[in-house]
């Protein structure tokens, strides 16, 4: 009897779990029914998320959202971009205003747990740095004792800044602002000696200065800032889709599949390529997508390397080197599980 009772109890638990999973797996259906992916992005950061004068968005995070739309709709244009500040980005995702947050957001333990979010991967390995004027004649962040530093409040950047100065027993004069736009304008106006944010952001913000050549970016990196997209807790199917779009773009680069060679990849005899492009297996269907989901991504948006170079790399105005964001077999740490 005890064994029967245990089996019945287990059956009830499994039934409840399956019901919960079924109830929560709604995001893909909602997106399809709407005919549009709602993506929360930056709106003010060159290289990651920024609309031009005509309202056309560009950036590494923007291209990721387009890749998700391409996988679902076979159309990268089916994205509505919602400009979000650092303060309102998490609320917008939690409330359902956006389906996906791709806004140069650092993956931390508290954000991953207490905010009801799941980070789906790291699409840019970053670290916090400093920008100063050449006239200050500073070569290291360790020489900034007593300096005034402009920083955006309510961010990991502000916390890292305090930690760094405390750890090195240096006096700090913090000048905080509600938005990154206000902080960089204050630095440009001479209200502080230095400006700090993620190193990638420093390259972008320096382009906005009245005299960009008068400022340098110091070599010091004082934190780990793994930036990546996030989705809400509770929908494993959607979590898997967004996660595997990122992995697909990395795997495509590793296999030398680009937007220009995708047609050739469809004829390949390489088992890895055949699985990736849907010529072998039902990996797309397992995600709730079509078998050619990766073909759609690469055809319309490109692989990870193409997106990187176009937005923040040598093909962009930022000209940031791949560094840690190079593939694992080319000196970096970008690495994706295999499609198999």
Helices and strands as residue ranges (DSSP letters): H 2-24, H 27-34, E 37-41, E 50-51, E 57-58, H 60-73, E 79-83, H 89-95, E 100-101, H 109-113, E 117-119, E 124-126, E 128-133, G 134-136, G 141-143, E 148-152, H 156-167, E 173-177, H 180-188, E 194-198, H 199-206, G 212-214, E 215-217, E 225-227, E 230-232, H 236-254, H 262-265, H 271-277, H 283-287, H 293-300, H 304-311, G 323-325, G 328-330
